Amino acid sequence: MLTISKIEGHYNSQILEFSGLSTDEKPTEYFDSLPIINGSEFFEIDTGNLFKFNGENHEWVLQ
């Protein structure tokens, strides 16, 4: 799955960046009415783990 998020310096879609605890629920559809799209990031501040969102399977993948 490919996602174009920036075209010639202009954003086409919003990649979201989250930070929270490992026990926090990671959103998989929407957050504050914004869609969670391919490439969004979630950084766990208590573990240092970084996850990227796979929009095709609607799952967070540990990097």
Sequence and secondary structure as in RCSB ss.txt:
>XXXX:A:sequence
MLTISKIEGHYNSQILEFSGLSTDEKPTEYFDSLPIINGSEFFEIDTGNLFKFNGENHEWVLQ
>XXXX:A:secstr
     EETTEESS   EEEE TTS   SSEETTEE  TT EEEETTT  EEEEETTTTEEEE 
